[in-house]
């Protein structure tokens, strides 16, 4: 699950990514990630929310460490969609309607506010990445954005 995340290999963490992630965590990223982890736990406890618990957990992981990471299709990363196919699309549509759109709007508004200052631009970019992931999280994996790690 975390084998491709930047935290899994310290050689993939650049000093700039480390600095930006520490500042991100101190200025609210840790609290936001904790909120996602609590949401994932609540979804997992309720039987009906179980299909979306993984998406909430993945959102928490991405929120915890957004610099040096990116979201890609699970099929592209691992070679298959784990047999989810149309269920993945249905789960994402339900997620989008019930939660994804307003979560993305929240990240987008935060990006606009942070983008008004030069010092906030990297954090605005992180919020835009998180907004995209919040819209359609099921069937996506968080991987290193390090170009040396990518295989095409």
Protein Blocks (a to p, Z undefined) as FASTA:
>chain_A
ZZmgmklpmklpcfklmmmmmmmmmnommmmmmmmmmmmmmmmmpmklmmmmmmmmmmmm
mmmmmghpacddfklmnopanhnmmmmmmmmmmmmmmmmmmmmmmmmmmmmmmmmpmklm
mmmmmmmmmmmmmmmmghpacddfbfklpcZZ
